[in-house]
Amino acid sequence: MTSQFCDRLMTAAAAPLPSAAARAARRSLFNVLGTAIGAARIPAVEALLSAASRRAAAGSVVLPGRRETIDAYWGALVVGTAAHLDDYDDTHLATVIHPGAATLATVLSLCPELDVPGERYLTAFALGCETQLRIGNAISPEHYDRGWHITGTCGVYGAAVAAAVLLGLDAERTEHALALTGTMTVGQREGFGSMTKPFHPGKAAANGVLAARLAAGGCTGPADPLSARGLAALSGTVRRAHLEGAWDRDWELERNAFKPYPCGIVAHPVIDAACAAARQVGDPDTITGVSVACHPLVPELMGRRQPADGLQARFSAYHAAAVGLLDGEVGLPQFSDARARSVDAARLRDLITLVPSAERNRDEALIRVARAGAEPVTVHIEHARGSLARPLTDDELYDKVRRLVEPVLGAGATAPIHDAVERLAAAPGPDELLAVIRTADGPGDPTPGSGDPTPDPGDPTPGSGDPTAGPGDPTAGPGHPTEGPGEGTTV
């Protein structure tokens, strides 16, 4: 199975991307650059860079949203972690894989050592994402149900493929890279709501690049790593058809979606319903009870009633519904530590009941808000914003990225990034893109972001943020700039 998969993969790598897949790749790349830049200066990234400053070799890997450069291993680790930190990145709804983070980190970590055209970078990014999604489809849903974090476990395979394409590996050595990758899977769902979750795609990128480098140097691994036997540790059932399809049309990447809210995607219809209900409820102090009819995955993945901090709040549908009703909008500020611990949010969370039903679609929710002295308010969301039925438009995606990028890089920084992504396939290399995602300015006064504000600088394990911006900007970008190395320096 794996040799045929790699033969088809190499054929696809040598050909222009199908137009629909190329557009999906550009949108996914633009989105994940936004989430990586938005999280560039929050404490989790600072903690990683603090660890790297004592352990990393000098390097020239560009970190989105920062001015210093770093070596390839730590570059992959930092970029992949930052891209997923705020749970705001792309999501393949069928598998709940976030494919962009690990693949972006892989591509950026290899830029300094390569001399290949821009089209090669976009192709590697697309094939890396697509590999994750095809493997994810093959092992879902049992793999996720076993407790694996599928973004980490499938991310390492996509990273290995993206690296193999950029390093020019043939089909045989790419198969060896995938075999080596099978011993480097990472990520468990137990880490959701903690500092470890965003670390998974970062480590997946670093591991995938290592696997490709080892394969290029002649290392081999178990035969047929994508067979049912090879994937047995990840899932008892492997649906081979998802690994056997052609690469000339109908890519899974075309079904990649983009989050309008920075939290677990299964709660997005709940948020839509709560925000819509807020406009009819008026004074939230009159609320006496809230019932939310939803898909069973909502309480399974986001059933924490009283989160202790912003990280845990991202996996609390109770919190998502509460802040939607209280604030009328949900963005990074609503998942701050302060908002998670606020008295009004805690009160309202206790009044909410989740009513799961297998008859509800994943992107559907119905909320009923009981009020003292008034008729109840009922809102039904048939399809959530950002779902396949209601995908973000190009303008909505641009606005989301703008709100993430410009608090970090400054006003007007979004258009050059968008244009560089759109021109990447025709560019002689990645230089234009690398120039516009990097800041020439050192970190300065803190801006709203996420995470533990006082991370242990010796602990490379990432955290997430504590956005403190007001609720008027639902997608305001995170950031906690601190003084860093000067322009052109390395850590």
N, C-alpha and C positions, 0 to 999 in steps of 0.2 A: 504493500500500500504506500509506504513512505517514498519509495523510489519513483513511483508514478506521480505522486503528489509533487515531488521536487522537479521532475521532468516538466510537468505542466507549469510549475512556478517559474522555472528558468525561461520557458518559452514566453510566459507573460512578461517577465522582466526585460526581455529583449524587444518587446513590441511597445508601441505607444499605448498608454492607458485608454480603455474605452471612454468615450466622452462623459457618460454618466458617472462612471467611477472616478474620473479625473475631477469632476465638479465636486463630488462627495469628498474626495481627498482634500481639495482646497478648503472646503468649508470646515472639515474636521481639523485641519492644520491651523486655520485662522482661529477657531474656537479654543483649541488647546494652547496656542501661544498666549491667548488672552488670559486663560486661567493660570498659566505658569508665571506670566508677568504680574498678574494681580497678587499672587502670593509670594513674590520675590523677596520681600523684606520682612516677612513675619517671623516670629521667634523660632519656629521650627527650622526654617531655612538658615537662620543665623546659627542655630545649634549645630547643624550639619557642617556649615562652613567653619565654625570654630574647631570642630573635630578635624576637618580637612586641613586646616592651617597647620596642624601639628603632624599630619600624617601624609598629606598628598605631595606628589612631586609637582614641580612647576609645569604649567600647561597653558594652553591657549583656547580651551573650550569656552565659548561664550555662554553666559548664564542669562536667560531672558530677564530683563528688568534690573540688571545689576551692571556694575562697571568692571569688577574684577574678573579674571579668567582662572581656569582651574584645569587639572589633568582629566584625562578621559574617564577614568573609573569614577572619580568623585563627581565629575560633570554629569554623567548618566544618573548617578544616585540623587543628586540635588535636583536636577531638572524634572526627573520623573516624579519625585516626591512633591515638589512645588506644584506641578501641573494638576495633581489630584488632591491637594491639601484641603481645599474648601468644598469638596464634593460638588463641584460646579462644572466638571468637564463633560465630554461627550459620553453618551450611553447607548449601547445597542440593546434595544428593549427586550428582544427575545432571550438574550443570555445575561443581561445586566452587566456585560463587560464594558469597561471604560477603555477603549483601545488606544486613544490618542496619547496618553501620558507616557507609557513605556516606549512607544514608537518615536515620539518627538525626542525623548531623552537619548535614544539610540542614535538617531540621525545627527543631532547636534553634537554629541560626544565624538563623532567620527569626522566632522567637518575639517578640523585643522590638518589632518594627515592625508587628505584626499584631494585629487585634482580631477573632479568629474563634473559634468554639466548639471545645471539645475534640474533638468528633467529626471536625472538619475535619483536625485534626492526625493522628488515627489513620488516617483515610482517606488522607491524603497519604503517610504512612509505608507503609501497605499497598500503595498503587498504585506508589510508588517501588520497593519491593522486588519487586513482581510484574513491573514493566517489565524490571528487570534479568534476572529469571529467564526470561521469555519470549524476550527477545533472546538470552540465553545458550543456551537450547535451540535457537534457530534457527541459531546459528553453531557449535554444538558437534558433534563434538569437534575439527574441523579448527582452529578458532580457538586453542584451548588448545595443540594440537599444534604450532602455528606458533611457540610461545614467548611468547604474550601471557599476562599475569596477568589473568584474566577478571574478578576482583573489581574491578580498576581500570577496565578498558575498558567493562564493562557498568555499573559503578557510576555513572559519569558520566551515563549515560542515565537511570538511576533517580533520581539526584539532580535532574536537570532536570525530570523529571515531578513529583516531590514538590514542588519549588519552584513549578512552574507551577500545581499544584492550590492551594497555599497563597496564591499571589499572585493567583489568580483569572483566569488566562489562559484564553482561549477555545481551541477546537480548532485554529484557524489559527495562533495565536501559539505554541501548544504545539508544533505541527509545526515552526515556525521555531526554537524552542528546541532541539528534537532535531537539527535541521539544523546549528545552531551547535555543538551538543555533539559532533557527528561530527568536528570539527576539534580537539577537546580530550581525546581518549582518552589514557589513561595506564596504564603498567604492563607490565613484562616478567617472565617467570618467572626470568630470569637473576638477579633481585634476591632470590630465595628464600634464606633463611638469612643475609640481610644487613640492614642498617638501613633499606634503602629499601622493603622489602615493606609494612610497615604504613602507610607514607606514601601508598601508592596510593589507598586509599579516602578518606583525608583530602583529597588533592588532587582526587579525583573529585568530592567534595562541593562543594568551593570552585568548581571549574570548572562543575559543573551549575547551581549557583545563579547564577553569572555568565551562563551561557547563557540562563537564564530571564529574568534582568533585562534582558539585551540584547534578547531577543525582545519583552519588554513595552515596550521603548522604540522598537521599530520595526525592529530589525536582522533581516535574513533570511540564509539560507544556501542550500546546494544543494537542489534539489528532491528530494523523495521520499528522505529520508536512510535509511529502513529498507528500501529495495528491495535486491535483490541487488547492483545497481550501487553503491548507497550504502554497503553494508556490505562491499564487495569487498576493501577493504584488511584487513579483519578475518578474512574467511573466503571461500574460493572457492565454497563451497556454503552457500546460505541456505535453510533449510527453512521456507518461507512459512507453513505450517499453524500453526506455533507463534505466529505474529504475528496470525493471523486469528481466533482463538478468541473466544468470548463471554466477558464478564466477570461473568456472573451466577452462575457455578458453577465448581467444579473448578479452583481456583487452584493454581498452582505453589507459592505460599507455604505452602499446607497441607502440602507435602512438605519444608518447611524443617526441618533437624535441628539439634540442640544438642550440642556437644562435651562429653564427660566428661573429656577430656584436652587439655592446652594444646599441641598440636602438629599436624602434618599429619594430616588425618583418615584417609588411607589406611593409616596405621600403627595405627589404633585396634584392629582385631582382633588385631594382633600383641601389643599391650599387654595386652589382655584375656587372651590365651593365656599370656603370660609371667607375669602376676600370678597366674593360676590355677596355673601350674606351680610358682611359687615356694613355694606352700603345701605342695607335695609333695616338692620337692627338698631342703629343709632347708638344709644348709650349702652356700652357693654356691661355696665353694672346691673342692668336689668335682666341679664341672662341668668336663667335658673337651671338650665340643662341643655346639653348638646348631644345629639345622636348622629353618628357618622356611619352610613352604610358603605362598605368598601370591599375590595378584593381581600382574600385571606392573607396575602403576602404583607399587607399593611401591618397588622398586629404581629405577624411573625418576625418581620425585619425591623419594625419601628414601633414596638409595643412598650417602650419604656415610658411610664407615666410621668415621673418627676425627674428629669435629667438634672445632673449636678453642675453641668457646665455646658459651654457652647458645643463642644465635641459630641457629648451625649445627646444634646438637643437635635443635632442633625439626624439622629436616628430615633426620634420621638414624634410619631404622628400626632400625639396629644399636644405637644408643643407647637407643631406646625399649624394645627387647627386653631390653637389658642391665639397665637400671634397674628394669624390671618384675621381672626375676628376682632382682636384688639387694635391692630395697627392698620388694617385694610390693605396691607402690602407686605411682602415677605422677601427679604434679601439678606445680605450678609449681616447687617445690624441686628436682625431678628435672631441670629444664631450666635450672638455674643455671649460671653459668660454672664455679663450683667443682665441681659434680657432673659437668659435661662433661669436666673435666680430671682427674678423680679416677683414681687408679691402678687400683682394682678395676673401674671401668666400662670403662676402656681395655683392660684384660686380657680382660674378657668380650666386648667388641665384636669382638676379634680371633678369638674362637672361634665366631662366629656366621656361618652361611651362609644367604643368602636363596635360595629356590628358587621363582622365579616360574612361574606356569602360568596360561594363559588359561582353564583349566577352573575356577579358583578365582573365586568372586564377590568383589567389592570389599570386602564386609564380612565376609569369611571368612579364617581363618588356621588353620594346624596347626603346632604347635611340638613338636619332639622334643629333649629334653635328655638328653645322655649324661653319666653320672656314673662316677667311679672307684669300683670296688667295689660298685656297686649297679645295679639295673635302670634303664633309661632311663625318663624321664617323658614321656608324650605327652598333649597337650591339644588338642582340636579346638574351635575357636570357629566355629559355623555363621553366627551373626549378631552383630556387635559391638554393645556398648552404644552407644546414641545413633543407631543406624541406623534406617531406616524399619521394619524388622522388630522392633526392640527400642528404641523411642524412649524418651527420658527421660520419666518420669512428671512430673506437676505437682509432686509432693513432691521428686523428685530435682532438678528444675530450680530449685525454690525453694532447696534446700540448696546447690546450686552457686553461685547468685547471693549467697546469704548469706555464703558463704566468701570471695567476692570483695569484697563491699560492706563488711562490718562491720570488717575491719582498717583501713579507710579512714574510714568515717563513724561507727563505734562500734556497740556492741551494741544490738540492737533496731532498727537502721536499715532492715532489709530489709522488714519488714511494711508500713511506710508507703509505700515505693516500689511494692511489689506492689499495695497497695490503690489507689494513685493511678493506676497503669496500668489496673487493672480498671475504675476509674470514669471514665477519660478521656473515653470517648465520650459520657457524660452530663454532663460538667463544662462550665461556661461558658467555660472556657479552660484553658491549661496551667499556671496559677499553682500549683496544689497539687503537681503533678508537679515543677515547677522548684524549689519550696521544699524538697522532700524529697531531691532528688539532690545538693543543694549543701551543703557544710559551712560552718558559721559559725566554725569553728576554723581557725586558721592552721596550715600544715604545721609539724610538730614533729620529734620524734626519728624517724629513719628506721625504716621497717618493711620486711619482706621484699618485694622487687620484682625487676624485671628490668633488664638493660641495662648499658651502659658506665657505671660509677660516676663517671667524670670526663669528661662530654661537653664538647666545645668550646662554650662558651655563645654563640659567634658563628655556630655552624653549625646552621641550622634543620633539617637532615636528621635524621630520628628514628632512635633506636636501640631496642633492646629490653633486657630486664632481666637481673638477676642475683639471682633469689630465693635467699634463704639460710635460709628457715624449715626446720625439721626435717621429715623425711618423714612424721611422724605426721598431718599435715594435707594431704591430697593436692590440695586445691584452694584452699589459702590465698591470699588476695588479695595482689597485689603492692603496692608503694608505696615511695617514697623521699622523704618529705616534707622540704622545706627551708623556711626562712623565706620567706614571700611577702608580697604586699601585704595590707593590712588589710581588714577586712570592708567590702564595698561599693565597694572601689577597683577601678580598671581598670588594664589593662596596655597 
